[in-house]
Amino acid sequence: MKEHQVKIIVPVTGADEETILKEAASISETVADCVEWRFDLAKELYSIDITSKPGESYVDEASANLLKVLKELAGTLEGKKLLFTIRTKCQGGEFPDNPEVYERLVSDAVKSGDIGLVDLEDTVAADSFSRILELAKKNGVITIASYHNFSYTPDVDEIINKFMILRSSGADILKTAFMPVNPKDVAAVLYATAKFKEEDKGQHEMITMSMGDLGRISRVSGAVFGSDYTFATVGETSAPGQMPIETVLEMMEVL
């Protein structure tokens, strides 16, 4: 049986351009396969709230900053795939829940030519999601349909149903993250991942995890249960339960 290879994603979480580029330089020296830029955490690069409109000067300025830093990141991280993510507050991030500005900035990143992957939250309205998806396909950008639940973990059938909803979006990669309250929750995520992976017959790559300290095992067991990517850190974490890249590599090697 062919060994299932898990790719490692490391987040860039800096608030300003200097910190972002320093983090990227450190990550460039690691074996990380992919680097996620969390634009929502780059608070010094945008001044946007829920009332902002896509054509306003503040949004134009945020877009210009975004494109400038993306270009620099692409140069610093040559040889690694760059994932662009704006995590909104309704999905556990820092960006205002402003659908129109979200679409404008994500679309600008997709058209930049500097990213290989883009994260699309499943809370994005269907018409907006479809427009970004089509734009990504035209620009050769891989799409990730993502869902985060920081409150609880549903049962196996509900987790699998969420996978099916994400698959129906048309995205290339399906991502879910659930917060466990007991060990059974962690096992549910792992089992649901393995079951859906078999049913999907390898048509979609997956990123699945159980968050927090309790769920850490899920971040290193992808080769066994079917998650194709895992998140690790070089410096600051971007989600509860993330571990340093050296630790993740050691544990995956043991498993």
Secondary structure, 3 states (H helix, E strand, C coil): CCCCCCEEEEEECCCCHHHHHHHHHHHHCCCCCEEEEEHHHCHHHCCCCCCCCCCCHHHHHHHHHHHHHHHHHHHHCCCCEEEEECCEHHHCCCECCCHHHHHHHHHHHHHCCCCCEEEEECCCCHHHHHHHHHHHHHCCCEEEEEEEECCCCCCHHHHHHHHHHHHHCCCCEEEEEECCCCHHHHHHHHHHHHHHHHHHCCCCEEEEEECCCCCHHHHCCHHHHCCCEEEEECCCCCCCCCEEHHHHHHHHHHC
